[in-house]
Amino acid sequence: MKTALAALTAAAFAFLLSCLLTWGAPATAGQIDLATWTCKQFQSATKDEVTLILAWLDGFYRGEDDPPVIDTDQVAANGKKLNSYCSAHPDTKLITATDTLFERE
């Protein structure tokens, strides 16, 4: 049952991500490497990039048994928390900042 739920969650997240990429992102191709991006880069990113990053982070830090639900209020709160942290630590790698702020379940 856990595997089926995890597969369903992954499929739902992949669908959401593809929709965001298709409808919300500019037509330019590129990569966002969260291991190399700094907080400063995150803060200067476009709204579409920030939305995409926060959606990805929501899935990444979600527990395997969590329901396939995106809590938009929680994503927004996490975005504010990350932005505040990044303001104080602009040279910190983004993934280091998120590991500090959000516990992986």
Chimera marker file (.cmm) of the C-alpha trace (Angstrom):
<marker_set name="trace">
<marker id="1" x="0.000" y="0.000" z="0.000" r="1" g="1" b="0" radius="0.5"/>
<marker id="2" x="2.836" y="2.393" z="0.858" r="1" g="1" b="0" radius="0.5"/>
<marker id="3" x="4.477" y="1.802" z="-2.519" r="1" g="1" b="0" radius="0.5"/>
<marker id="4" x="1.241" y="2.460" z="-4.390" r="1" g="1" b="0" radius="0.5"/>
<marker id="5" x="0.655" y="5.666" z="-2.426" r="1" g="1" b="0" radius="0.5"/>
<marker id="6" x="4.236" y="6.769" z="-3.033" r="1" g="1" b="0" radius="0.5"/>
<marker id="7" x="3.844" y="6.072" z="-6.761" r="1" g="1" b="0" radius="0.5"/>
<marker id="8" x="0.560" y="7.992" z="-6.846" r="1" g="1" b="0" radius="0.5"/>
<marker id="9" x="2.144" y="10.898" z="-4.989" r="1" g="1" b="0" radius="0.5"/>
<marker id="10" x="5.107" y="10.927" z="-7.365" r="1" g="1" b="0" radius="0.5"/>
<marker id="11" x="2.798" y="10.797" z="-10.388" r="1" g="1" b="0" radius="0.5"/>
<marker id="12" x="0.653" y="13.651" z="-9.061" r="1" g="1" b="0" radius="0.5"/>
<marker id="13" x="3.731" y="15.751" z="-8.333" r="1" g="1" b="0" radius="0.5"/>
<marker id="14" x="5.175" y="15.019" z="-11.797" r="1" g="1" b="0" radius="0.5"/>
<marker id="15" x="1.887" y="16.100" z="-13.382" r="1" g="1" b="0" radius="0.5"/>
<marker id="16" x="1.834" y="19.323" z="-11.348" r="1" g="1" b="0" radius="0.5"/>
<marker id="17" x="5.433" y="20.024" z="-12.241" r="1" g="1" b="0" radius="0.5"/>
<marker id="18" x="4.807" y="19.457" z="-15.936" r="1" g="1" b="0" radius="0.5"/>
<marker id="19" x="1.818" y="21.810" z="-15.784" r="1" g="1" b="0" radius="0.5"/>
<marker id="20" x="3.906" y="24.481" z="-14.089" r="1" g="1" b="0" radius="0.5"/>
<marker id="21" x="6.618" y="24.094" z="-16.695" r="1" g="1" b="0" radius="0.5"/>
<marker id="22" x="4.182" y="24.151" z="-19.581" r="1" g="1" b="0" radius="0.5"/>
<marker id="23" x="1.934" y="26.999" z="-18.484" r="1" g="1" b="0" radius="0.5"/>
<marker id="24" x="3.982" y="29.126" z="-16.139" r="1" g="1" b="0" radius="0.5"/>
<marker id="25" x="7.596" y="29.067" z="-17.195" r="1" g="1" b="0" radius="0.5"/>
<marker id="26" x="9.189" y="31.103" z="-19.921" r="1" g="1" b="0" radius="0.5"/>
<marker id="27" x="10.097" y="29.311" z="-23.130" r="1" g="1" b="0" radius="0.5"/>
<marker id="28" x="13.786" y="29.210" z="-22.311" r="1" g="1" b="0" radius="0.5"/>
<marker id="29" x="15.385" y="25.914" z="-21.392" r="1" g="1" b="0" radius="0.5"/>
<marker id="30" x="17.563" y="25.671" z="-18.334" r="1" g="1" b="0" radius="0.5"/>
<marker id="31" x="18.354" y="23.930" z="-15.127" r="1" g="1" b="0" radius="0.5"/>
<marker id="32" x="18.117" y="24.977" z="-11.523" r="1" g="1" b="0" radius="0.5"/>
<marker id="33" x="20.749" y="23.101" z="-9.552" r="1" g="1" b="0" radius="0.5"/>
<marker id="34" x="19.702" y="23.569" z="-5.951" r="1" g="1" b="0" radius="0.5"/>
<marker id="35" x="23.044" y="22.190" z="-4.766" r="1" g="1" b="0" radius="0.5"/>
<marker id="36" x="24.896" y="25.093" z="-6.395" r="1" g="1" b="0" radius="0.5"/>
<marker id="37" x="22.357" y="27.914" z="-6.169" r="1" g="1" b="0" radius="0.5"/>
<marker id="38" x="22.885" y="30.358" z="-3.320" r="1" g="1" b="0" radius="0.5"/>
<marker id="39" x="20.279" y="32.118" z="-1.247" r="1" g="1" b="0" radius="0.5"/>
<marker id="40" x="21.121" y="35.293" z="-3.160" r="1" g="1" b="0" radius="0.5"/>
<marker id="41" x="20.264" y="33.576" z="-6.461" r="1" g="1" b="0" radius="0.5"/>
<marker id="42" x="17.003" y="32.305" z="-4.980" r="1" g="1" b="0" radius="0.5"/>
<marker id="43" x="16.050" y="35.803" z="-3.889" r="1" g="1" b="0" radius="0.5"/>
<marker id="44" x="16.789" y="37.232" z="-7.331" r="1" g="1" b="0" radius="0.5"/>
<marker id="45" x="14.965" y="34.433" z="-9.179" r="1" g="1" b="0" radius="0.5"/>
<marker id="46" x="11.828" y="35.039" z="-11.195" r="1" g="1" b="0" radius="0.5"/>
<marker id="47" x="8.421" y="34.403" z="-9.660" r="1" g="1" b="0" radius="0.5"/>
<marker id="48" x="8.054" y="31.314" z="-11.860" r="1" g="1" b="0" radius="0.5"/>
<marker id="49" x="11.421" y="29.949" z="-10.717" r="1" g="1" b="0" radius="0.5"/>
<marker id="50" x="10.584" y="30.561" z="-7.057" r="1" g="1" b="0" radius="0.5"/>
<marker id="51" x="7.201" y="28.839" z="-7.471" r="1" g="1" b="0" radius="0.5"/>
<marker id="52" x="8.856" y="25.858" z="-9.118" r="1" g="1" b="0" radius="0.5"/>
<marker id="53" x="11.570" y="25.630" z="-6.466" r="1" g="1" b="0" radius="0.5"/>
<marker id="54" x="9.087" y="25.842" z="-3.589" r="1" g="1" b="0" radius="0.5"/>
<marker id="55" x="6.894" y="23.152" z="-5.168" r="1" g="1" b="0" radius="0.5"/>
<marker id="56" x="9.914" y="20.887" z="-5.604" r="1" g="1" b="0" radius="0.5"/>
<marker id="57" x="11.051" y="21.505" z="-2.022" r="1" g="1" b="0" radius="0.5"/>
<marker id="58" x="7.557" y="20.695" z="-0.734" r="1" g="1" b="0" radius="0.5"/>
<marker id="59" x="7.759" y="17.279" z="-2.367" r="1" g="1" b="0" radius="0.5"/>
<marker id="60" x="11.385" y="16.694" z="-1.380" r="1" g="1" b="0" radius="0.5"/>
<marker id="61" x="10.831" y="17.330" z="2.328" r="1" g="1" b="0" radius="0.5"/>
<marker id="62" x="7.510" y="15.477" z="2.451" r="1" g="1" b="0" radius="0.5"/>
<marker id="63" x="7.334" y="12.155" z="4.282" r="1" g="1" b="0" radius="0.5"/>
<marker id="64" x="6.806" y="8.990" z="2.260" r="1" g="1" b="0" radius="0.5"/>
<marker id="65" x="3.490" y="8.334" z="3.991" r="1" g="1" b="0" radius="0.5"/>
<marker id="66" x="2.175" y="11.893" z="3.671" r="1" g="1" b="0" radius="0.5"/>
<marker id="67" x="-0.982" y="12.241" z="1.595" r="1" g="1" b="0" radius="0.5"/>
<marker id="68" x="-0.625" y="13.557" z="-1.976" r="1" g="1" b="0" radius="0.5"/>
<marker id="69" x="-1.872" y="17.014" z="-1.008" r="1" g="1" b="0" radius="0.5"/>
<marker id="70" x="-0.168" y="20.326" z="-1.627" r="1" g="1" b="0" radius="0.5"/>
<marker id="71" x="-0.911" y="22.671" z="1.258" r="1" g="1" b="0" radius="0.5"/>
<marker id="72" x="-0.514" y="26.020" z="-0.487" r="1" g="1" b="0" radius="0.5"/>
<marker id="73" x="-0.618" y="27.917" z="2.817" r="1" g="1" b="0" radius="0.5"/>
<marker id="74" x="2.256" y="25.787" z="4.140" r="1" g="1" b="0" radius="0.5"/>
<marker id="75" x="4.248" y="26.206" z="0.905" r="1" g="1" b="0" radius="0.5"/>
<marker id="76" x="3.790" y="29.985" z="1.156" r="1" g="1" b="0" radius="0.5"/>
<marker id="77" x="4.811" y="29.962" z="4.833" r="1" g="1" b="0" radius="0.5"/>
<marker id="78" x="7.896" y="27.906" z="3.995" r="1" g="1" b="0" radius="0.5"/>
<marker id="79" x="8.727" y="30.370" z="1.214" r="1" g="1" b="0" radius="0.5"/>
<marker id="80" x="8.589" y="33.285" z="3.661" r="1" g="1" b="0" radius="0.5"/>
<marker id="81" x="10.699" y="31.362" z="6.155" r="1" g="1" b="0" radius="0.5"/>
<marker id="82" x="13.287" y="30.560" z="3.470" r="1" g="1" b="0" radius="0.5"/>
<marker id="83" x="13.315" y="34.140" z="2.199" r="1" g="1" b="0" radius="0.5"/>
<marker id="84" x="13.914" y="35.450" z="5.722" r="1" g="1" b="0" radius="0.5"/>
<marker id="85" x="16.756" y="32.983" z="6.269" r="1" g="1" b="0" radius="0.5"/>
<marker id="86" x="18.281" y="33.836" z="2.891" r="1" g="1" b="0" radius="0.5"/>
<marker id="87" x="18.180" y="37.552" z="3.695" r="1" g="1" b="0" radius="0.5"/>
<marker id="88" x="20.464" y="36.878" z="6.650" r="1" g="1" b="0" radius="0.5"/>
<marker id="89" x="22.626" y="34.290" z="4.808" r="1" g="1" b="0" radius="0.5"/>
<marker id="90" x="22.878" y="35.337" z="1.120" r="1" g="1" b="0" radius="0.5"/>
<marker id="91" x="26.011" y="33.293" z="0.368" r="1" g="1" b="0" radius="0.5"/>
<marker id="92" x="24.658" y="30.033" z="1.821" r="1" g="1" b="0" radius="0.5"/>
<marker id="93" x="23.879" y="27.278" z="-0.670" r="1" g="1" b="0" radius="0.5"/>
<marker id="94" x="20.110" y="27.017" z="-1.111" r="1" g="1" b="0" radius="0.5"/>
<marker id="95" x="19.955" y="23.286" z="-0.352" r="1" g="1" b="0" radius="0.5"/>
<marker id="96" x="22.001" y="23.877" z="2.827" r="1" g="1" b="0" radius="0.5"/>
<marker id="97" x="19.519" y="26.557" z="3.876" r="1" g="1" b="0" radius="0.5"/>
<marker id="98" x="16.543" y="24.284" z="3.262" r="1" g="1" b="0" radius="0.5"/>
<marker id="99" x="18.195" y="21.392" z="5.092" r="1" g="1" b="0" radius="0.5"/>
<marker id="100" x="18.664" y="23.755" z="8.034" r="1" g="1" b="0" radius="0.5"/>
<marker id="101" x="15.053" y="24.968" z="7.962" r="1" g="1" b="0" radius="0.5"/>
<marker id="102" x="13.018" y="21.950" z="6.906" r="1" g="1" b="0" radius="0.5"/>
<marker id="103" x="13.334" y="18.497" z="8.351" r="1" g="1" b="0" radius="0.5"/>
<marker id="104" x="13.230" y="15.610" z="5.903" r="1" g="1" b="0" radius="0.5"/>
<marker id="105" x="10.824" y="12.992" z="7.189" r="1" g="1" b="0" radius="0.5"/>
<link id1="1" id2="2" r="1" g="1" b="0" radius="0.2"/>
<link id1="2" id2="3" r="1" g="1" b="0" radius="0.2"/>
<link id1="3" id2="4" r="1" g="1" b="0" radius="0.2"/>
<link id1="4" id2="5" r="1" g="1" b="0" radius="0.2"/>
<link id1="5" id2="6" r="1" g="1" b="0" radius="0.2"/>
<link id1="6" id2="7" r="1" g="1" b="0" radius="0.2"/>
<link id1="7" id2="8" r="1" g="1" b="0" radius="0.2"/>
<link id1="8" id2="9" r="1" g="1" b="0" radius="0.2"/>
<link id1="9" id2="10" r="1" g="1" b="0" radius="0.2"/>
<link id1="10" id2="11" r="1" g="1" b="0" radius="0.2"/>
<link id1="11" id2="12" r="1" g="1" b="0" radius="0.2"/>
<link id1="12" id2="13" r="1" g="1" b="0" radius="0.2"/>
<link id1="13" id2="14" r="1" g="1" b="0" radius="0.2"/>
<link id1="14" id2="15" r="1" g="1" b="0" radius="0.2"/>
<link id1="15" id2="16" r="1" g="1" b="0" radius="0.2"/>
<link id1="16" id2="17" r="1" g="1" b="0" radius="0.2"/>
<link id1="17" id2="18" r="1" g="1" b="0" radius="0.2"/>
<link id1="18" id2="19" r="1" g="1" b="0" radius="0.2"/>
<link id1="19" id2="20" r="1" g="1" b="0" radius="0.2"/>
<link id1="20" id2="21" r="1" g="1" b="0" radius="0.2"/>
<link id1="21" id2="22" r="1" g="1" b="0" radius="0.2"/>
<link id1="22" id2="23" r="1" g="1" b="0" radius="0.2"/>
<link id1="23" id2="24" r="1" g="1" b="0" radius="0.2"/>
<link id1="24" id2="25" r="1" g="1" b="0" radius="0.2"/>
<link id1="25" id2="26" r="1" g="1" b="0" radius="0.2"/>
<link id1="26" id2="27" r="1" g="1" b="0" radius="0.2"/>
<link id1="27" id2="28" r="1" g="1" b="0" radius="0.2"/>
<link id1="28" id2="29" r="1" g="1" b="0" radius="0.2"/>
<link id1="29" id2="30" r="1" g="1" b="0" radius="0.2"/>
<link id1="30" id2="31" r="1" g="1" b="0" radius="0.2"/>
<link id1="31" id2="32" r="1" g="1" b="0" radius="0.2"/>
<link id1="32" id2="33" r="1" g="1" b="0" radius="0.2"/>
<link id1="33" id2="34" r="1" g="1" b="0" radius="0.2"/>
<link id1="34" id2="35" r="1" g="1" b="0" radius="0.2"/>
<link id1="35" id2="36" r="1" g="1" b="0" radius="0.2"/>
<link id1="36" id2="37" r="1" g="1" b="0" radius="0.2"/>
<link id1="37" id2="38" r="1" g="1" b="0" radius="0.2"/>
<link id1="38" id2="39" r="1" g="1" b="0" radius="0.2"/>
<link id1="39" id2="40" r="1" g="1" b="0" radius="0.2"/>
<link id1="40" id2="41" r="1" g="1" b="0" radius="0.2"/>
<link id1="41" id2="42" r="1" g="1" b="0" radius="0.2"/>
<link id1="42" id2="43" r="1" g="1" b="0" radius="0.2"/>
<link id1="43" id2="44" r="1" g="1" b="0" radius="0.2"/>
<link id1="44" id2="45" r="1" g="1" b="0" radius="0.2"/>
<link id1="45" id2="46" r="1" g="1" b="0" radius="0.2"/>
<link id1="46" id2="47" r="1" g="1" b="0" radius="0.2"/>
<link id1="47" id2="48" r="1" g="1" b="0" radius="0.2"/>
<link id1="48" id2="49" r="1" g="1" b="0" radius="0.2"/>
<link id1="49" id2="50" r="1" g="1" b="0" radius="0.2"/>
<link id1="50" id2="51" r="1" g="1" b="0" radius="0.2"/>
<link id1="51" id2="52" r="1" g="1" b="0" radius="0.2"/>
<link id1="52" id2="53" r="1" g="1" b="0" radius="0.2"/>
<link id1="53" id2="54" r="1" g="1" b="0" radius="0.2"/>
<link id1="54" id2="55" r="1" g="1" b="0" radius="0.2"/>
<link id1="55" id2="56" r="1" g="1" b="0" radius="0.2"/>
<link id1="56" id2="57" r="1" g="1" b="0" radius="0.2"/>
<link id1="57" id2="58" r="1" g="1" b="0" radius="0.2"/>
<link id1="58" id2="59" r="1" g="1" b="0" radius="0.2"/>
<link id1="59" id2="60" r="1" g="1" b="0" radius="0.2"/>
<link id1="60" id2="61" r="1" g="1" b="0" radius="0.2"/>
<link id1="61" id2="62" r="1" g="1" b="0" radius="0.2"/>
<link id1="62" id2="63" r="1" g="1" b="0" radius="0.2"/>
<link id1="63" id2="64" r="1" g="1" b="0" radius="0.2"/>
<link id1="64" id2="65" r="1" g="1" b="0" radius="0.2"/>
<link id1="65" id2="66" r="1" g="1" b="0" radius="0.2"/>
<link id1="66" id2="67" r="1" g="1" b="0" radius="0.2"/>
<link id1="67" id2="68" r="1" g="1" b="0" radius="0.2"/>
<link id1="68" id2="69" r="1" g="1" b="0" radius="0.2"/>
<link id1="69" id2="70" r="1" g="1" b="0" radius="0.2"/>
<link id1="70" id2="71" r="1" g="1" b="0" radius="0.2"/>
<link id1="71" id2="72" r="1" g="1" b="0" radius="0.2"/>
<link id1="72" id2="73" r="1" g="1" b="0" radius="0.2"/>
<link id1="73" id2="74" r="1" g="1" b="0" radius="0.2"/>
<link id1="74" id2="75" r="1" g="1" b="0" radius="0.2"/>
<link id1="75" id2="76" r="1" g="1" b="0" radius="0.2"/>
<link id1="76" id2="77" r="1" g="1" b="0" radius="0.2"/>
<link id1="77" id2="78" r="1" g="1" b="0" radius="0.2"/>
<link id1="78" id2="79" r="1" g="1" b="0" radius="0.2"/>
<link id1="79" id2="80" r="1" g="1" b="0" radius="0.2"/>
<link id1="80" id2="81" r="1" g="1" b="0" radius="0.2"/>
<link id1="81" id2="82" r="1" g="1" b="0" radius="0.2"/>
<link id1="82" id2="83" r="1" g="1" b="0" radius="0.2"/>
<link id1="83" id2="84" r="1" g="1" b="0" radius="0.2"/>
<link id1="84" id2="85" r="1" g="1" b="0" radius="0.2"/>
<link id1="85" id2="86" r="1" g="1" b="0" radius="0.2"/>
<link id1="86" id2="87" r="1" g="1" b="0" radius="0.2"/>
<link id1="87" id2="88" r="1" g="1" b="0" radius="0.2"/>
<link id1="88" id2="89" r="1" g="1" b="0" radius="0.2"/>
<link id1="89" id2="90" r="1" g="1" b="0" radius="0.2"/>
<link id1="90" id2="91" r="1" g="1" b="0" radius="0.2"/>
<link id1="91" id2="92" r="1" g="1" b="0" radius="0.2"/>
<link id1="92" id2="93" r="1" g="1" b="0" radius="0.2"/>
<link id1="93" id2="94" r="1" g="1" b="0" radius="0.2"/>
<link id1="94" id2="95" r="1" g="1" b="0" radius="0.2"/>
<link id1="95" id2="96" r="1" g="1" b="0" radius="0.2"/>
<link id1="96" id2="97" r="1" g="1" b="0" radius="0.2"/>
<link id1="97" id2="98" r="1" g="1" b="0" radius="0.2"/>
<link id1="98" id2="99" r="1" g="1" b="0" radius="0.2"/>
<link id1="99" id2="100" r="1" g="1" b="0" radius="0.2"/>
<link id1="100" id2="101" r="1" g="1" b="0" radius="0.2"/>
<link id1="101" id2="102" r="1" g="1" b="0" radius="0.2"/>
<link id1="102" id2="103" r="1" g="1" b="0" radius="0.2"/>
<link id1="103" id2="104" r="1" g="1" b="0" radius="0.2"/>
<link id1="104" id2="105" r="1" g="1" b="0" radius="0.2"/>
</marker_set>
